[in-house]
Protein backbone atom coordinates (compact mmCIF):
# COMPACT_ATOMS: atom_id res chain seq x y z
CA UNK A 1 0.00 0.00 0.00
CA UNK A 2 1.37 3.41 -0.95
CA UNK A 3 1.77 6.06 1.72
CA UNK A 4 -0.67 8.93 1.42
CA UNK A 5 2.01 11.56 2.11
CA UNK A 6 4.13 10.50 -0.84
CA UNK A 7 1.32 10.73 -3.34
CA UNK A 8 0.65 13.65 -5.58
CA UNK A 9 -2.33 15.52 -4.30
CA UNK A 10 -5.88 15.48 -5.47
CA UNK A 11 -6.05 19.20 -4.90
CA UNK A 12 -3.30 19.82 -7.43
CA UNK A 13 -5.15 17.68 -9.96
CA UNK A 14 -8.42 19.45 -9.27
CA UNK A 15 -6.93 22.93 -9.50
CA UNK A 16 -4.86 22.09 -12.55
CA UNK A 17 -7.71 20.37 -14.34
CA UNK A 18 -10.01 23.27 -13.52
CA UNK A 19 -7.56 25.89 -14.69
CA UNK A 20 -5.77 23.62 -17.17
CA UNK A 21 -3.81 25.53 -19.66
CA UNK A 22 -2.13 22.45 -21.00
CA UNK A 23 0.30 21.11 -18.43
CA UNK A 24 0.02 19.29 -15.14
CA UNK A 25 1.91 20.59 -12.11
CA UNK A 26 3.18 17.06 -11.60
CA UNK A 27 5.32 17.38 -14.73
CA UNK A 28 8.57 18.26 -13.10
CA UNK A 29 11.93 16.76 -12.39
CA UNK A 30 11.15 16.74 -8.67
CA UNK A 31 8.58 13.96 -8.88
CA UNK A 32 9.11 11.04 -6.57
CA UNK A 33 10.11 7.52 -7.37
CA UNK A 34 11.95 5.83 -10.17
CA UNK A 35 9.62 4.24 -12.67
CA UNK A 36 6.68 4.81 -10.34
CA UNK A 37 3.26 4.12 -11.85
CA UNK A 38 0.59 6.68 -10.93
CA UNK A 39 -3.12 6.38 -11.60
CA UNK A 40 -5.08 9.51 -12.48
CA UNK A 41 -8.88 9.31 -12.37
CA UNK A 42 -9.94 11.70 -15.11
CA UNK A 43 -13.19 13.23 -16.28
CA UNK A 44 -14.55 12.00 -19.59
CA UNK A 45 -13.71 15.33 -21.21
CA UNK A 46 -13.62 15.90 -24.95
CA UNK A 47 -10.50 13.77 -25.27
CA UNK A 48 -11.67 10.91 -23.10
CA UNK A 49 -8.93 8.32 -22.54
CA UNK A 50 -7.33 8.94 -25.96
CA UNK A 51 -3.90 10.57 -25.47
CA UNK A 52 -4.08 12.23 -28.90
CA UNK A 53 -7.36 14.12 -28.42
CA UNK A 54 -6.19 17.20 -26.42
CA UNK A 55 -7.76 16.11 -23.11
CA UNK A 56 -6.51 15.03 -19.72
CA UNK A 57 -5.21 11.74 -21.15
CA UNK A 58 -2.94 13.76 -23.42
CA UNK A 59 -1.69 15.76 -20.41
CA UNK A 60 -0.94 12.44 -18.66
CA UNK A 61 1.00 11.20 -21.69
CA UNK A 62 2.97 14.44 -22.00
CA UNK A 63 3.85 14.33 -18.29
CA UNK A 64 4.89 10.69 -18.57
CA UNK A 65 7.05 11.46 -21.60
CA UNK A 66 8.67 14.50 -19.95
CA UNK A 67 9.45 12.63 -16.71
CA UNK A 68 12.36 10.80 -18.32
CA UNK A 69 11.16 7.47 -16.95
CA UNK A 70 10.70 8.67 -13.36
CA UNK A 71 6.99 7.91 -13.49
CA UNK A 72 4.15 6.82 -15.72
CA UNK A 73 0.68 8.30 -15.40
CA UNK A 74 -2.08 5.87 -16.30
CA UNK A 75 -5.62 7.16 -16.65
CA UNK A 76 -8.92 5.72 -15.49
CA UNK A 77 -12.12 7.30 -16.78
CA UNK A 78 -14.68 8.48 -14.26
CA UNK A 79 -18.43 8.32 -14.94
CA UNK A 80 -20.03 11.05 -17.07
CA UNK A 81 -21.99 12.84 -14.33
CA UNK A 82 -20.25 15.03 -11.72
CA UNK A 83 -22.32 13.51 -8.90
CA UNK A 84 -21.40 9.98 -10.01
CA UNK A 85 -17.73 11.01 -10.21
CA UNK A 86 -17.91 12.46 -6.70
CA UNK A 87 -19.59 9.37 -5.32
CA UNK A 88 -17.08 6.97 -6.88
CA UNK A 89 -14.06 8.95 -5.70
CA UNK A 90 -15.36 9.57 -2.16
CA UNK A 91 -16.19 5.88 -1.73
CA UNK A 92 -12.72 4.88 -2.91
CA UNK A 93 -11.05 7.46 -0.65
CA UNK A 94 -13.16 6.46 2.36
CA UNK A 95 -12.13 2.83 1.74
CA UNK A 96 -8.44 3.90 1.67
CA UNK A 97 -8.07 2.78 -1.95
CA UNK A 98 -4.34 2.95 -2.58
CA UNK A 99 -4.93 2.97 -6.35
CA UNK A 100 -5.81 6.68 -6.48
CA UNK A 101 -2.79 8.91 -6.95
CA UNK A 102 -4.35 11.81 -8.82
CA UNK A 103 -7.95 12.71 -9.45
CA UNK A 104 -9.92 15.28 -11.34
CA UNK A 105 -12.97 16.44 -9.51
CA UNK A 106 -15.61 19.04 -10.13
CA UNK A 107 -14.47 22.24 -8.38
CA UNK A 108 -17.58 22.34 -6.20
CA UNK A 109 -16.47 19.09 -4.54
CA UNK A 110 -12.89 20.13 -3.74
CA UNK A 111 -13.79 21.67 -0.36
CA UNK A 112 -15.76 18.57 0.63
CA UNK A 113 -12.76 16.32 -0.07
CA UNK A 114 -10.39 18.70 1.71
CA UNK A 115 -12.65 18.98 4.74
CA UNK A 116 -12.69 15.17 4.99
CA UNK A 117 -8.87 15.25 4.98
CA UNK A 118 -8.48 13.13 1.85
CA UNK A 119 -5.96 15.07 -0.22
CA UNK A 120 -2.32 15.00 0.74
CA UNK A 121 -0.74 18.40 1.40
CA UNK A 122 0.24 20.29 -1.73
CA UNK A 123 4.03 20.02 -2.27
CA UNK A 124 5.91 23.30 -1.79
CA UNK A 125 6.94 23.83 -5.43
CA UNK A 126 3.47 23.84 -7.06
CA UNK A 127 1.99 25.46 -3.96
CA UNK A 128 4.04 28.61 -4.53
CA UNK A 129 2.42 29.20 -7.93
CA UNK A 130 -1.16 28.33 -7.01
CA UNK A 131 -2.19 31.65 -5.46
CA UNK A 132 -1.23 33.56 -8.61
CA UNK A 133 -2.97 31.07 -10.89
CA UNK A 134 -6.21 30.47 -8.98
CA UNK A 135 -9.19 32.12 -7.44
CA UNK A 136 -8.53 32.82 -3.76
CA UNK A 137 -11.73 31.08 -2.58
CA UNK A 138 -10.79 27.93 -4.51
CA UNK A 139 -7.44 27.75 -2.73
CA UNK A 140 -9.02 28.31 0.67
CA UNK A 141 -11.64 25.63 0.04
CA UNK A 142 -8.99 23.17 -1.09
CA UNK A 143 -7.13 23.49 2.20
CA UNK A 144 -10.01 22.54 4.49
CA UNK A 145 -10.45 23.99 7.96
CA UNK A 146 -7.37 24.08 10.13
CA UNK A 147 -4.97 23.00 7.40
CA UNK A 148 -2.04 25.12 6.37
CA UNK A 149 -1.21 26.22 2.83
N, CA, C and O atoms as a DFTB+ gen file, in Angstrom:
596 C
 N C O
     1  1       0.842      -1.182       0.000
     2  2       0.000       0.000       0.000
     3  2       0.885       1.242       0.000
     4  3       1.826       1.335       0.788
     5  1       0.592       2.179      -0.864
     6  2       1.372       3.409      -0.951
     7  2       1.014       4.340       0.186
     8  3      -0.136       4.389       0.622
     9  1       2.007       5.083       0.668
    10  2       1.768       6.058       1.721
    11  2       1.094       7.283       1.139
    12  3       1.473       7.773       0.075
    13  1       0.092       7.771       1.849
    14  2      -0.665       8.928       1.416
    15  2       0.215      10.161       1.244
    16  3       0.026      10.920       0.293
    17  1       1.171      10.376       2.144
    18  2       2.013      11.561       2.112
    19  2       2.941      11.619       0.918
    20  3       3.409      12.699       0.557
    21  1       3.220      10.480       0.294
    22  2       4.127      10.502      -0.843
    23  2       3.387      10.645      -2.156
    24  3       4.013      10.769      -3.208
    25  1       2.085      10.630      -2.111
    26  2       1.320      10.727      -3.337
    27  2       1.168      12.170      -3.797
    28  3       1.225      13.104      -2.997
    29  1       0.978      12.329      -5.071
    30  2       0.646      13.651      -5.582
    31  2      -0.779      13.953      -5.145
    32  3      -1.593      13.038      -5.021
    33  1      -1.078      15.167      -4.921
    34  2      -2.329      15.518      -4.296
    35  2      -3.502      15.695      -5.241
    36  3      -3.366      16.144      -6.379
    37  1      -4.642      15.325      -4.724
    38  2      -5.881      15.480      -5.472
    39  2      -6.187      16.948      -5.699
    40  3      -6.774      17.320      -6.715
    41  1      -5.791      17.770      -4.759
    42  2      -6.052      19.196      -4.900
    43  2      -5.299      19.756      -6.097
    44  3      -5.851      20.552      -6.857
    45  1      -4.049      19.351      -6.275
    46  2      -3.295      19.816      -7.432
    47  2      -4.011      19.391      -8.703
    48  3      -4.161      20.194      -9.623
    49  1      -4.452      18.151      -8.768
    50  2      -5.147      17.676      -9.955
    51  2      -6.431      18.451     -10.184
    52  3      -6.754      18.796     -11.321
    53  1      -7.158      18.725      -9.128
    54  2      -8.417      19.452      -9.267
    55  2      -8.172      20.876      -9.737
    56  3      -8.840      21.353     -10.654
    57  1      -7.221      21.557      -9.116
    58  2      -6.927      22.935      -9.499
    59  2      -6.389      22.984     -10.918
    60  3      -6.808      23.815     -11.723
    61  1      -5.461      22.090     -11.216
    62  2      -4.864      22.094     -12.547
    63  2      -5.900      21.755     -13.594
    64  3      -5.950      22.396     -14.643
    65  1      -6.736      20.748     -13.328
    66  2      -7.709      20.372     -14.339
    67  2      -8.756      21.456     -14.500
    68  3      -9.300      21.637     -15.590
    69  1      -9.045      22.183     -13.426
    70  2     -10.007      23.274     -13.516
    71  2      -9.430      24.438     -14.303
    72  3     -10.119      25.039     -15.127
    73  1      -8.184      24.751     -14.052
    74  2      -7.556      25.894     -14.691
    75  2      -6.791      25.520     -15.944
    76  3      -6.325      26.386     -16.684
    77  1      -6.664      24.221     -16.176
    78  2      -5.769      23.625     -17.167
    79  2      -5.509      24.478     -18.388
    80  3      -6.394      24.820     -19.172
    81  1      -4.255      24.792     -18.489
    82  2      -3.810      25.527     -19.655
    83  2      -2.908      24.637     -20.486
    84  3      -2.243      25.108     -21.409
    85  1      -2.882      23.364     -20.167
    86  2      -2.129      22.445     -21.003
    87  2      -1.024      21.668     -20.334
    88  3      -0.416      20.809     -20.972
    89  1      -0.734      21.937     -19.056
    90  2       0.298      21.114     -18.431
    91  2      -0.050      20.857     -16.985
    92  3      -0.644      21.708     -16.324
    93  1       0.307      19.709     -16.497
    94  2       0.020      19.291     -15.142
    95  2       1.175      19.676     -14.239
    96  3       2.337      19.519     -14.614
    97  1       0.867      20.177     -13.054
    98  2       1.910      20.590     -12.114
    99  2       2.832      19.432     -11.757
   100  3       3.964      19.648     -11.326
   101  1       2.355      18.216     -11.932
   102  2       3.176      17.056     -11.598
   103  2       4.303      16.845     -12.601
   104  3       5.195      16.034     -12.354
   105  1       4.283      17.542     -13.706
   106  2       5.316      17.381     -14.732
   107  2       6.544      18.170     -14.337
   108  3       6.756      19.291     -14.798
   109  1       7.339      17.582     -13.492
   110  2       8.568      18.257     -13.099
   111  2       9.618      17.232     -12.752
   112  3       9.311      16.060     -12.532
   113  1      10.837      17.667     -12.703
   114  2      11.926      16.756     -12.393
   115  2      11.949      16.386     -10.924
   116  3      12.710      15.502     -10.529
   117  1      11.134      17.038     -10.097
   118  2      11.155      16.745      -8.669
   119  2      10.160      15.671      -8.274
   120  3       9.964      15.445      -7.080
   121  1       9.529      15.005      -9.214
   122  2       8.578      13.963      -8.879
   123  2       9.279      12.799      -8.202
   124  3      10.460      12.535      -8.427
   125  1       8.512      12.113      -7.363
   126  2       9.109      11.042      -6.567
   127  2       9.164       9.729      -7.322
   128  3       8.405       9.499      -8.264
   129  1      10.058       8.889      -6.901
   130  2      10.112       7.515      -7.369
   131  2      10.787       7.344      -8.704
   132  3      10.806       8.255      -9.531
   133  1      11.342       6.166      -8.905
   134  2      11.951       5.826     -10.173
   135  2      11.062       4.798     -10.843
   136  3      10.894       3.688     -10.336
   137  1      10.503       5.157     -11.961
   138  2       9.623       4.244     -12.671
   139  2       8.300       4.029     -11.971
   140  3       7.624       3.032     -12.226
   141  1       7.914       4.936     -11.098
   142  2       6.677       4.812     -10.338
   143  2       5.470       4.941     -11.260
   144  3       5.423       5.830     -12.110
   145  1       4.503       4.057     -11.087
   146  2       3.257       4.122     -11.851
   147  2       2.214       4.853     -11.014
   148  3       1.940       4.472      -9.876
   149  1       1.639       5.901     -11.587
   150  2       0.594       6.677     -10.935
   151  2      -0.708       6.483     -11.689
   152  3      -0.706       6.323     -12.909
   153  1      -1.807       6.495     -10.974
   154  2      -3.119       6.383     -11.601
   155  2      -3.867       7.683     -11.393
   156  3      -4.021       8.158     -10.268
   157  1      -4.331       8.253     -12.501
   158  2      -5.085       9.506     -12.477
   159  2      -6.510       9.205     -12.925
   160  3      -6.733       8.760     -14.051
   161  1      -7.470       9.448     -12.038
   162  2      -8.883       9.306     -12.368
   163  2      -9.318      10.600     -13.038
   164  3      -9.357      11.657     -12.409
   165  1      -9.645      10.501     -14.322
   166  2      -9.943      11.696     -15.115
   167  2     -11.418      11.770     -15.498
   168  3     -12.131      10.768     -15.543
   169  1     -11.836      12.987     -15.768
   170  2     -13.189      13.225     -16.277
   171  2     -13.257      12.792     -17.736
   172  3     -12.257      12.858     -18.451
   173  1     -14.413      12.356     -18.173
   174  2     -14.548      11.998     -19.589
   175  2     -14.714      13.252     -20.437
   176  3     -15.757      13.462     -21.057
   177  1     -13.678      14.080     -20.457
   178  2     -13.709      15.330     -21.210
   179  2     -13.709      15.042     -22.710
   180  3     -13.820      13.888     -23.123
   181  1     -13.588      16.059     -23.500
   182  2     -13.616      15.897     -24.953
   183  2     -12.622      14.888     -25.485
   184  3     -12.869      14.267     -26.519
   185  1     -11.512      14.711     -24.805
   186  2     -10.501      13.775     -25.265
   187  2     -10.684      12.368     -24.744
   188  3     -10.107      11.422     -25.281
   189  1     -11.485      12.221     -23.696
   190  2     -11.665      10.912     -23.096
   191  2     -10.331      10.302     -22.698
   192  3      -9.456      11.006     -22.195
   193  1     -10.165       9.013     -22.913
   194  2      -8.930       8.318     -22.537
   195  2      -7.922       8.274     -23.683
   196  3      -6.876       7.638     -23.560
   197  1      -8.225       8.943     -24.796
   198  2      -7.333       8.941     -25.958
   199  2      -6.250      10.007     -25.786
   200  3      -6.563      11.196     -25.736
   201  1      -4.980       9.597     -25.696
   202  2      -3.904      10.566     -25.466
   203  2      -3.573      11.457     -26.655
   204  3      -2.621      12.235     -26.583
   205  1      -4.326      11.369     -27.745
   206  2      -4.079      12.235     -28.900
   207  2      -5.211      13.240     -29.117
   208  3      -5.210      13.960     -30.116
   209  1      -6.166      13.299     -28.205
   210  2      -7.360      14.115     -28.420
   211  2      -7.429      15.392     -27.589
   212  3      -8.518      15.927     -27.380
   213  1      -6.280      15.895     -27.106
   214  2      -6.187      17.197     -26.422
   215  2      -6.918      17.251     -25.073
   216  3      -7.305      18.335     -24.635
   217  1      -7.111      16.132     -24.422
   218  2      -7.761      16.114     -23.113
   219  2      -6.794      15.769     -22.006
   220  3      -5.579      15.871     -22.173
   221  1      -7.333      15.363     -20.885
   222  2      -6.514      15.027     -19.724
   223  2      -5.614      13.824     -19.995
   224  3      -4.512      13.747     -19.452
   225  1      -6.059      12.900     -20.815
   226  2      -5.212      11.744     -21.152
   227  2      -3.964      12.203     -21.900
   228  3      -2.889      11.628     -21.729
   229  1      -4.102      13.227     -22.720
   230  2      -2.937      13.760     -23.420
   231  2      -1.982      14.430     -22.430
   232  3      -0.765      14.303     -22.562
   233  1      -2.529      15.143     -21.439
   234  2      -1.687      15.756     -20.412
   235  2      -0.924      14.659     -19.668
   236  3       0.263      14.813     -19.382
   237  1      -1.599      13.561     -19.356
   238  2      -0.944      12.442     -18.664
   239  2       0.191      11.868     -19.508
   240  3       1.261      11.556     -18.985
   241  1      -0.042      11.729     -20.811
   242  2       0.995      11.196     -21.693
   243  2       2.175      12.157     -21.773
   244  3       3.327      11.729     -21.707
   245  1       1.899      13.456     -21.914
   246  2       2.973      14.445     -21.998
   247  2       3.795      14.474     -20.708
   248  3       5.019      14.597     -20.756
   249  1       3.135      14.363     -19.567
   250  2       3.855      14.331     -18.292
   251  2       4.701      13.079     -18.177
   252  3       5.844      13.132     -17.723
   253  1       4.138      11.952     -18.587
   254  2       4.889      10.692     -18.569
   255  2       6.123      10.812     -19.448
   256  3       7.225      10.449     -19.037
   257  1       5.935      11.322     -20.660
   258  2       7.051      11.464     -21.597
   259  2       8.125      12.411     -21.065
   260  3       9.317      12.156     -21.232
   261  1       7.704      13.506     -20.422
   262  2       8.674      14.498     -19.947
   263  2       9.342      14.095     -18.636
   264  3      10.293      14.747     -18.204
   265  1       8.862      13.034     -18.000
   266  2       9.449      12.626     -16.713
   267  2      10.767      11.886     -16.879
   268  3      11.471      11.653     -15.896
   269  1      11.109      11.516     -18.097
   270  2      12.361      10.798     -18.320
   271  2      12.380       9.433     -17.658
   272  3      13.440       8.953     -17.255
   273  1      11.229       8.806     -17.540
   274  2      11.155       7.473     -16.949
   275  2      10.974       7.459     -15.444
   276  3      10.922       6.385     -14.844
   277  1      10.877       8.619     -14.819
   278  2      10.699       8.668     -13.364
   279  2       9.321       8.151     -12.956
   280  3       9.169       7.538     -11.899
   281  1       8.331       8.398     -13.788
   282  2       6.989       7.908     -13.494
   283  2       6.186       7.763     -14.774
   284  3       6.521       8.313     -15.824
   285  1       5.125       7.006     -14.642
   286  2       4.154       6.820     -15.717
   287  2       2.794       7.165     -15.143
   288  3       2.438       6.692     -14.064
   289  1       2.032       7.980     -15.848
   290  2       0.682       8.303     -15.400
   291  2      -0.304       7.537     -16.272
   292  3      -0.411       7.775     -17.475
   293  1      -1.015       6.619     -15.642
   294  2      -2.077       5.866     -16.301
   295  2      -3.405       6.524     -15.963
   296  3      -3.582       7.026     -14.853
   297  1      -4.335       6.528     -16.899
   298  2      -5.616       7.162     -16.649
   299  2      -6.728       6.128     -16.495
   300  3      -6.708       5.060     -17.108
   301  1      -7.689       6.481     -15.661
   302  2      -8.923       5.723     -15.487
   303  2     -10.058       6.715     -15.667
   304  3     -10.080       7.764     -15.022
   305  1     -10.994       6.392     -16.535
   306  2     -12.118       7.298     -16.779
   307  2     -13.150       7.216     -15.669
   308  3     -13.528       6.130     -15.230
   309  1     -13.597       8.378     -15.224
   310  2     -14.678       8.480     -14.257
   311  2     -16.010       8.454     -15.003
   312  3     -16.032       8.613     -16.223
   313  1     -17.120       8.257     -14.293
   314  2     -18.434       8.317     -14.938
   315  2     -18.696       9.693     -15.553
   316  3     -17.976      10.650     -15.268
   317  1     -19.712       9.790     -16.383
   318  2     -20.029      11.047     -17.066
   319  2     -20.522      12.149     -16.137
   320  3     -20.108      13.299     -16.284
   321  1     -21.386      11.833     -15.194
   322  2     -21.990      12.840     -14.331
   323  2     -21.105      13.230     -13.164
   324  3     -20.452      12.376     -12.563
   325  1     -21.078      14.537     -12.833
   326  2     -20.251      15.029     -11.725
   327  2     -20.626      14.363     -10.407
   328  3     -19.741      14.039      -9.614
   329  1     -21.903      14.151     -10.156
   330  2     -22.324      13.506      -8.904
   331  2     -21.841      12.067      -8.840
   332  3     -21.429      11.596      -7.780
   333  1     -21.887      11.364      -9.968
   334  2     -21.397       9.980     -10.007
   335  2     -19.881       9.935      -9.819
   336  3     -19.356       9.027      -9.175
   337  1     -19.184      10.918     -10.383
   338  2     -17.730      11.009     -10.214
   339  2     -17.407      11.211      -8.733
   340  3     -16.554      10.525      -8.169
   341  1     -18.102      12.160      -8.122
   342  2     -17.911      12.459      -6.703
   343  2     -18.150      11.222      -5.852
   344  3     -17.347      10.890      -4.979
   345  1     -19.244      10.553      -6.111
   346  2     -19.593       9.367      -5.320
   347  2     -18.526       8.275      -5.455
   348  3     -18.107       7.688      -4.457
   349  1     -18.091       8.006      -6.681
   350  2     -17.078       6.970      -6.876
   351  2     -15.783       7.314      -6.153
   352  3     -15.212       6.472      -5.461
   353  1     -15.319       8.551      -6.313
   354  2     -14.057       8.949      -5.696
   355  2     -14.146       8.972      -4.173
   356  3     -13.233       8.496      -3.498
   357  1     -15.234       9.519      -3.618
   358  2     -15.362       9.567      -2.164
   359  2     -15.439       8.171      -1.558
   360  3     -14.878       7.925      -0.491
   361  1     -16.125       7.264      -2.227
   362  2     -16.187       5.884      -1.728
   363  2     -14.804       5.240      -1.739
   364  3     -14.414       4.568      -0.785
   365  1     -14.070       5.451      -2.825
   366  2     -12.719       4.884      -2.906
   367  2     -11.807       5.486      -1.834
   368  3     -11.051       4.766      -1.181
   369  1     -11.880       6.799      -1.658
   370  2     -11.051       7.462      -0.654
   371  2     -11.424       7.006       0.756
   372  3     -10.546       6.748       1.579
   373  1     -12.719       6.906       1.035
   374  2     -13.165       6.459       2.356
   375  2     -12.709       5.030       2.641
   376  3     -12.479       4.669       3.795
   377  1     -12.578       4.218       1.596
   378  2     -12.128       2.834       1.741
   379  2     -10.606       2.725       1.713
   380  3     -10.066       1.619       1.687
   381  1      -9.913       3.857       1.718
   382  2      -8.440       3.901       1.666
   383  2      -7.890       3.174       0.446
   384  3      -6.902       2.446       0.541
   385  1      -8.532       3.375      -0.694
   386  2      -8.073       2.784      -1.951
   387  2      -6.704       3.345      -2.299
   388  3      -6.567       4.540      -2.563
   389  1      -5.702       2.496      -2.300
   390  2      -4.337       2.948      -2.584
   391  2      -4.094       3.132      -4.080
   392  3      -2.999       3.528      -4.480
   393  1      -5.088       2.854      -4.906
   394  2      -4.933       2.974      -6.348
   395  2      -5.226       4.362      -6.889
   396  3      -5.150       4.573      -8.099
   397  1      -5.555       5.305      -6.036
   398  2      -5.813       6.681      -6.478
   399  2      -4.593       7.517      -6.132
   400  3      -4.264       7.703      -4.960
   401  1      -3.928       8.018      -7.161
   402  2      -2.794       8.909      -6.947
   403  2      -3.170      10.343      -7.271
   404  3      -2.818      11.275      -6.548
   405  1      -3.882      10.500      -8.359
   406  2      -4.346      11.813      -8.824
   407  2      -5.814      11.673      -9.174
   408  3      -6.269      10.596      -9.557
   409  1      -6.552      12.764      -9.042
   410  2      -7.946      12.707      -9.454
   411  2      -8.411      14.073      -9.911
   412  3      -7.987      15.105      -9.391
   413  1      -9.281      14.057     -10.882
   414  2      -9.916      15.284     -11.341
   415  2     -11.313      15.277     -10.757
   416  3     -12.070      14.319     -10.915
   417  1     -11.636      16.356     -10.085
   418  2     -12.973      16.444      -9.514
   419  2     -13.578      17.792      -9.867
   420  3     -12.873      18.771     -10.113
   421  1     -14.887      17.814      -9.883
   422  2     -15.605      19.041     -10.134
   423  2     -15.228      20.031      -9.031
   424  3     -15.213      19.659      -7.858
   425  1     -14.924      21.273      -9.380
   426  2     -14.471      22.244      -8.375
   427  2     -15.393      22.395      -7.166
   428  3     -14.923      22.704      -6.071
   429  1     -16.682      22.185      -7.348
   430  2     -17.583      22.344      -6.196
   431  2     -17.377      21.261      -5.146
   432  3     -17.845      21.410      -4.018
   433  1     -16.694      20.184      -5.485
   434  2     -16.472      19.087      -4.540
   435  2     -15.087      19.123      -3.883
   436  3     -14.801      18.300      -3.013
   437  1     -14.238      20.050      -4.282
   438  2     -12.887      20.125      -3.736
   439  2     -12.925      20.384      -2.232
   440  3     -12.229      19.707      -1.475
   441  1     -13.718      21.340      -1.792
   442  2     -13.787      21.672      -0.364
   443  2     -14.283      20.483       0.451
   444  3     -13.789      20.243       1.552
   445  1     -15.242      19.745      -0.071
   446  2     -15.758      18.566       0.629
   447  2     -14.653      17.528       0.835
   448  3     -14.526      16.966       1.922
   449  1     -13.874      17.279      -0.181
   450  2     -12.763      16.321      -0.069
   451  2     -11.705      16.835       0.901
   452  3     -11.171      16.072       1.706
   453  1     -11.406      18.119       0.823
   454  2     -10.394      18.703       1.709
   455  2     -10.861      18.660       3.159
   456  3     -10.085      18.335       4.057
   457  1     -12.112      18.986       3.380
   458  2     -12.653      18.977       4.742
   459  2     -12.597      17.577       5.346
   460  3     -12.409      17.428       6.553
   461  1     -12.758      16.560       4.518
   462  2     -12.689      15.166       4.987
   463  2     -11.238      14.719       5.190
   464  3     -10.989      13.629       5.707
   465  1     -10.275      15.567       4.780
   466  2      -8.869      15.252       4.982
   467  2      -8.289      14.282       3.974
   468  3      -7.240      13.688       4.226
   469  1      -8.953      14.105       2.828
   470  2      -8.482      13.129       1.855
   471  2      -7.240      13.547       1.075
   472  3      -6.332      12.731       0.918
   473  1      -7.159      14.769       0.586
   474  2      -5.965      15.069      -0.217
   475  2      -4.719      15.212       0.649
   476  3      -4.771      15.688       1.782
   477  1      -3.617      14.789       0.083
   478  2      -2.324      15.000       0.737
   479  2      -1.995      16.485       0.634
   480  3      -2.525      17.174      -0.238
   481  1      -1.135      16.986       1.505
   482  2      -0.745      18.403       1.397
   483  2      -0.110      18.687       0.037
   484  3       0.566      17.834      -0.538
   485  1      -0.336      19.885      -0.459
   486  2       0.243      20.290      -1.733
   487  2       1.748      20.471      -1.543
   488  3       2.167      21.186      -0.633
   489  1       2.567      19.838      -2.382
   490  2       4.025      20.023      -2.270
   491  2       4.397      21.496      -2.436
   492  3       3.687      22.248      -3.103
   493  1       5.501      21.900      -1.833
   494  2       5.908      23.305      -1.795
   495  2       6.071      23.926      -3.177
   496  3       5.644      25.062      -3.382
   497  1       6.673      23.224      -4.129
   498  2       6.944      23.832      -5.432
   499  2       5.660      24.252      -6.157
   500  3       5.549      25.421      -6.526
   501  1       4.685      23.363      -6.380
   502  2       3.473      23.843      -7.062
   503  2       2.656      24.773      -6.185
   504  3       1.930      25.625      -6.699
   505  1       2.759      24.628      -4.868
   506  2       1.990      25.458      -3.956
   507  2       2.331      26.933      -4.133
   508  3       1.452      27.791      -4.043
   509  1       3.598      27.228      -4.384
   510  2       4.038      28.612      -4.529
   511  2       3.343      29.308      -5.695
   512  3       3.069      30.505      -5.613
   513  1       3.055      28.595      -6.767
   514  2       2.420      29.204      -7.932
   515  2       0.910      29.196      -7.904
   516  3       0.283      29.894      -8.701
   517  1       0.302      28.428      -7.014
   518  2      -1.157      28.327      -7.008
   519  2      -1.873      29.629      -6.710
   520  3      -2.851      29.934      -7.393
   521  1      -1.445      30.423      -5.726
   522  2      -2.190      31.649      -5.461
   523  2      -2.266      32.594      -6.656
   524  3      -3.285      33.259      -6.843
   525  1      -1.219      32.669      -7.462
   526  2      -1.227      33.559      -8.608
   527  2      -2.112      33.016      -9.734
   528  3      -2.641      33.779     -10.543
   529  1      -2.264      31.697      -9.775
   530  2      -2.971      31.074     -10.887
   531  2      -4.376      30.596     -10.541
   532  3      -4.994      29.888     -11.336
   533  1      -4.893      30.968      -9.373
   534  2      -6.208      30.467      -8.984
   535  2      -7.027      31.538      -8.288
   536  3      -6.518      32.582      -7.880
   537  1      -8.283      31.248      -8.171
   538  2      -9.193      32.123      -7.442
   539  2      -8.955      31.880      -5.954
   540  3      -8.869      30.730      -5.522
   541  1      -8.850      32.933      -5.180
   542  2      -8.535      32.824      -3.755
   543  2      -9.476      31.844      -3.035
   544  3      -9.009      30.997      -2.273
   545  1     -10.763      31.948      -3.261
   546  2     -11.732      31.083      -2.576
   547  2     -11.501      29.611      -2.910
   548  3     -11.719      28.745      -2.063
   549  1     -11.062      29.320      -4.133
   550  2     -10.792      27.932      -4.514
   551  2      -9.621      27.381      -3.708
   552  3      -9.661      26.235      -3.260
   553  1      -8.594      28.176      -3.524
   554  2      -7.444      27.750      -2.728
   555  2      -7.804      27.545      -1.274
   556  3      -7.364      26.574      -0.658
   557  1      -8.595      28.440      -0.719
   558  2      -9.021      28.311       0.675
   559  2      -9.871      27.047       0.867
   560  3      -9.692      26.312       1.839
   561  1     -10.784      26.808      -0.057
   562  2     -11.636      25.634       0.040
   563  2     -10.859      24.341      -0.088
   564  3     -11.216      23.334       0.523
   565  1      -9.801      24.361      -0.878
   566  2      -8.995      23.168      -1.092
   567  2      -8.178      22.805       0.135
   568  3      -7.787      21.649       0.297
   569  1      -7.918      23.765       0.994
   570  2      -7.128      23.486       2.203
   571  2      -7.939      22.756       3.254
   572  3      -7.404      21.886       3.940
   573  1      -9.206      23.081       3.399
   574  2     -10.006      22.537       4.495
   575  2      -9.712      23.312       5.765
   576  3      -8.678      23.971       5.877
   577  1     -10.613      23.231       6.708
   578  2     -10.455      23.991       7.964
   579  2      -9.256      23.486       8.745
   580  3      -9.044      22.281       8.879
   581  1      -8.481      24.422       9.254
   582  2      -7.373      24.082      10.132
   583  2      -6.148      23.530       9.439
   584  3      -5.200      23.115      10.106
   585  1      -6.142      23.514       8.122
   586  2      -4.973      23.000       7.397
   587  2      -4.198      24.167       6.832
   588  3      -4.781      25.143       6.359
   589  1      -2.909      24.067       6.881
   590  2      -2.037      25.118       6.371
   591  2      -2.087      25.195       4.866
   592  3      -2.893      24.516       4.230
   593  1      -1.225      26.023       4.286
   594  2      -1.206      26.224       2.834
   595  2      -0.908      24.969       2.056
   596  3      -0.863      25.002       0.826
